[in-house]
Amino acid sequence: MSFEGMPGHDLINVVRDLEPVAAVRDQEAAERRRAYPEIVGVGPPEFGCAEQAGGAWRILSLGALEPYEARIDLSVHLRDIAGDHEPAVREDMLRLADALEQGALEQGGLERAARERADRNECAAGPLRFRIVRVLGFARFGDDGPEPARVTDGEDGPLREFAIDPAAPVGPADAALRLELLGLVPAEGTVPDELRREALSAVKAHPGVVLLPPEFTVLEDRDGQWRPVTGGIGPQDARDSLAHYFRVLLPKAGPEDCGPPPSPGELAEYAEAADRIDADGGVEFVACGRRFRIVHVIRMIRVGPDGPEPARPSDDDP
C-alpha cells in the first residue's frame, strides 16, 4: 500500500496574532534567546515510535535510549490495537509485533544486517504506517550557564499522541528557533567523520524541523562544566527527582566522582536542601557547595518529504 508524503515539511508558518497564552510563551522564548544565545546539544538522541494514518503523523511513544527499545514499545502498541481491526490487519499487526520483539538479525554480513535493521525501523499494517523516529535535545547557554526552566513551562506529562505537523502555525520566537536548528550539525573534529557525514546527509534528506514539548534535566556546575544529574518530564518532576537524589540516592551510592561518601553532616544538609525544594520550588539549588539547576531542554525532530527522520545507521542498536 502506498502512503502519502508530508506536505509542508520545508515550510515555517509564522503567525503574529497568537492567542494570549501562546503569545506570553513566545515572548518569554524571545527573551531567553537573547539572554542565552548559544545552542548546545544535550545528551544522546532519544527514540520513539510514530504512526501515519492518512496524511497525518503522530508520536505514539518517546524516551527509548536505543532504537531496539522503541521497537519493543511499538510491538506492545501493535498488540494493544490489533483487536480493533479486521482479521487480516489484526494478523499483520501480531506478526509485526512478533518480528519486532525478536530483535535478532539473521546472519549474512554487515550490509545485509544494516538493511534488515532499517526494515525493522519501518513497517505497515492495513492503512497504518509505523516508524522508529529519532529526537535530539538542545539547551541554550549564556554567560551564567544553561537556560533554566521558564515561567511558562508546564507539567505536560509523557509525550503521546503528539501531531508531527511542520505546517502548523508558530510564533516568531519558535520560527527563529527552527531556523537555528535547520542546519545544526556537529562541528568538524568533534565527532568521527562518518557520524558528521551522516548528520549532513540527514539535513539534506530531512530539511525541516518540528519542535516537540520540552523536557527538563538537572545539571550540576562543576567548575564551569555542567554535568547531568537527573531530570524529569516537567520542572516539578525534575525538582522531585533532585530531592529524591538528595534524600535517597546520595546516602546509598555516594558521590559520582568516587570520592569519599557524604558525612552525616553533609547528608543532613542535603536533606535540608530537599526540604527547601519541596517547600519553595525554584530553578537553582545549592547544597554542600554544589550548585544545581533545572534546565529547559529543547527537543526537535527532523522531517522530510516522506515524514519524520528514522533512526540512523550509526545509532547504537543491540
C-alpha positions in Angstrom: 0.0 0.0 0.0 1.3 3.5 -0.9 1.3 6.2 1.8 1.0 10.0 1.4 4.1 12.2 1.9 4.5 15.0 4.3 3.3 18.3 2.7 4.9 21.5 4.1 7.9 19.6 5.5 10.2 22.5 4.5 7.8 25.4 5.5 7.7 27.5 8.6 4.2 29.0 9.0 4.8 32.2 11.1 1.8 34.0 12.7 2.0 37.1 14.8 -1.5 37.1 16.3 -1.3 34.3 18.8 -3.8 33.5 21.4 -2.9 35.1 24.8 -1.2 32.1 26.5 0.8 31.3 23.4 1.8 34.9 23.0 3.2 35.0 26.5 5.2 31.8 25.9 6.5 33.2 22.6 7.6 36.5 24.3 9.5 34.6 27.1 11.1 32.4 24.4 12.3 35.5 22.6 13.7 37.0 25.8 15.5 33.8 26.6 17.0 33.6 23.1 18.7 37.0 23.8 19.9 36.0 27.3 21.1 32.6 26.2 22.2 32.9 22.6 24.2 29.7 22.2 22.6 26.3 21.4 24.4 23.2 22.6 23.5 19.5 22.2 22.3 17.8 25.4 22.9 14.1 25.7 22.4 11.3 23.1 19.4 11.1 20.8 16.2 9.5 22.1 14.0 7.3 20.1 10.3 6.6 19.8 7.7 5.3 17.5 5.3 7.2 15.3 2.3 6.3 13.3 0.9 7.6 10.0 -2.8 7.4 9.4 -3.9 9.1 6.1 -1.5 12.0 5.7 -1.0 12.7 9.4 1.9 11.6 11.6 1.7 11.4 15.4 4.2 10.2 18.0 3.0 7.1 19.9 5.8 7.0 22.5 9.2 8.6 23.2 12.1 8.2 25.6 13.8 5.0 24.4 17.6 5.0 24.7 18.0 2.8 21.6 16.0 2.0 18.5 15.6 -1.6 19.8 13.7 -0.3 22.9 11.4 1.8 20.7 10.7 -1.2 18.6 9.6 -3.1 21.7 7.3 -0.2 22.6 5.9 -0.4 19.1 5.3 -4.1 19.4 3.3 -3.5 22.6 1.2 -0.9 20.9 0.5 -3.2 17.9 -0.7 -5.9 20.3 -2.9 -3.4 22.1 -4.7 -2.1 19.0 -4.8 -5.4 17.0 -8.2 -6.3 18.3 -9.7 -3.1 17.0 -9.1 -4.1 13.4 -10.4 -6.6 10.9 -8.9 -10.1 10.9 -6.4 -9.6 8.1 -5.0 -6.4 9.6 -5.0 -7.9 13.1 -2.9 -10.8 11.8 -0.5 -8.4 10.2 -0.1 -6.5 13.4 0.5 -9.5 15.5 3.1 -10.8 13.0 4.9 -7.5 13.0 4.8 -7.4 16.8 6.5 -10.9 16.9 9.1 -9.7 14.4 9.9 -6.5 16.3 10.2 -8.4 19.6 12.6 -11.0 18.1 15.1 -8.3 17.6 17.9 -10.6 16.4 19.4 -10.2 12.9 19.9 -13.1 10.6 23.5 -13.8 9.7 24.6 -12.6 6.3 27.2 -9.9 6.6 27.2 -6.3 7.8 25.5 -4.9 4.6 22.5 -7.3 5.0 22.4 -6.7 8.7 22.1 -2.9 8.2 19.4 -3.4 5.5 17.4 -5.7 7.8 17.8 -3.2 10.7 16.5 -0.4 8.5 13.5 -2.6 7.5 12.6 -3.0 11.2 12.6 0.7 11.7 9.5 1.0 9.4 6.6 -1.3 8.9 2.9 -1.1 7.9 -0.3 -2.9 8.6 -3.5 -2.1 6.7 -4.0 1.6 6.5 -1.3 2.4 9.1 2.4 3.0 8.7 4.8 2.9 11.7 8.3 4.3 12.0 11.0 4.4 14.7 11.9 8.0 15.0 14.9 10.0 16.3 14.7 13.1 18.5 17.5 15.4 19.5 17.8 17.6 22.6 19.5 21.0 23.0 19.9 23.6 25.7 20.6 27.3 25.4 23.7 28.7 27.1 24.6 32.2 28.2 27.2 33.9 30.3 25.8 32.2 33.5 25.4 28.8 32.1 22.4 26.8 30.7 19.0 28.3 30.4 16.8 27.4 33.4 13.2 26.3 33.3 10.9 29.1 32.1 8.0 30.6 34.0 5.7 29.5 31.2 6.9 25.8 31.2 4.2 23.4 32.2 3.9 19.9 33.5 2.7 18.2 30.3 3.5 14.6 31.2 4.8 11.9 28.8 4.7 12.8 25.2 2.0 10.8 23.5 -0.4 11.5 20.6 1.7 14.5 19.6 1.0 15.6 16.0 4.1 16.0 13.8 2.8 18.9 11.7 5.6 21.1 10.2 3.0 23.4 8.7 1.2 24.2 11.9 1.3 27.9 12.8 4.0 29.0 15.2 5.0 32.3 16.8 8.1 34.4 15.7 10.3 33.0 18.5 9.6 29.4 17.7 10.1 30.2 14.0 13.5 31.7 14.8 14.5 28.6 16.8 13.6 26.3 14.0 15.7 28.3 11.6 18.6 28.0 14.1 18.2 24.2 14.2 17.7 23.6 10.5 21.4 23.1 9.6 22.8 22.4 13.0 25.3 19.5 12.8 28.3 18.6 15.0 31.3 20.8 14.3 34.2 19.2 12.3 36.5 17.4 14.6 34.0 16.9 17.5 32.7 13.6 16.3 34.1 10.9 13.9 33.9 11.9 10.3 31.4 9.1 9.5 28.9 10.5 12.0 29.3 14.0 10.8 28.7 12.9 7.2 25.6 11.1 8.4 24.4 14.2 10.1 24.9 16.2 6.9 23.0 13.6 4.9 20.2 13.8 7.4 19.9 17.6 6.9 19.5 17.0 3.2 17.1 14.2 3.4 15.0 15.8 6.2 15.4 19.5 5.8 12.5 20.5 8.1 12.3 20.7 11.8 9.4 20.3 14.2 9.7 21.4 17.8 8.4 19.0 20.5 7.4 19.9 24.0 10.5 20.5 26.1 11.8 18.2 28.8 13.9 19.1 31.8 17.2 18.0 33.1 19.1 18.8 36.4 22.7 19.9 35.6 25.4 20.4 38.2 28.0 23.2 37.8 31.4 21.6 38.3 34.0 24.3 37.8 32.2 25.7 34.8 31.4 22.2 33.3 27.7 21.5 33.6 27.0 17.8 34.0 23.7 15.9 34.2 22.5 14.5 37.5 18.8 13.6 36.9 15.7 15.1 35.2 12.0 14.9 34.6 9.2 15.5 32.1 8.3 18.8 33.7 10.0 21.3 36.0 8.3 19.9 39.1 9.1 16.4 38.1 12.8 17.4 37.8 12.7 19.1 41.2 11.2 15.9 42.7 13.9 13.8 41.1 16.6 16.1 42.6 15.0 15.9 46.0 15.0 12.1 45.7 18.7 12.3 44.7 19.5 14.2 47.8 17.4 12.1 50.2 17.7 8.6 48.9 20.4 8.1 46.2 23.3 10.1 47.7 23.2 8.2 51.1 23.2 4.9 49.2 25.6 5.5 46.4 27.8 8.3 47.4 29.2 10.9 45.0 29.6 10.1 41.3 33.3 11.0 41.3 34.2 8.1 43.5 35.3 10.4 46.3 34.6 9.8 50.0 30.9 9.2 50.9 29.0 12.1 52.3 29.5 12.7 56.1 26.5 12.7 58.4 26.6 16.5 58.5 26.6 16.6 54.7 23.7 14.2 54.4 21.8 16.4 56.8 22.5 19.4 54.6 21.3 17.5 51.5 18.1 16.5 53.4 17.5 20.2 54.3 18.1 21.1 50.6 15.5 18.5 49.6 13.0 20.1 52.1 13.6 23.5 50.6 13.0 22.1 47.1 9.6 20.7 48.3 8.7 23.9 50.1 9.9 26.7 47.7 10.3 25.2 44.2 12.7 27.3 42.1 15.2 26.5 39.4 18.5 26.6 41.2 19.7 25.0 44.4 23.0 24.8 46.4 23.9 22.0 48.8 27.3 21.2 50.3 28.9 23.7 48.0 27.4 22.1 44.9 25.2 24.1 42.5 22.3 22.5 40.6 20.0 24.0 38.0 16.7 22.8 36.5 17.4 23.3 32.7 14.9 23.7 29.9 15.8 21.2 27.1 14.6 21.9 23.6 13.5 18.8 21.7 13.2 18.6 17.9 12.6 16.0 15.2 13.7 16.3 11.6 11.2 15.9 8.9 11.4 15.3 5.1 9.1 14.7 2.2 8.3 11.2 3.4 7.8 12.0 7.1 9.9 12.1 10.3 13.5 11.1 10.4 14.1 7.4 11.3 16.9 6.0 13.4 20.3 6.4 11.7 22.6 3.5 10.7 25.1 4.6 13.4 22.7 4.7 16.2 23.6 2.1 18.9 21.4 -0.9 18.5 21.9 -4.3 20.1 
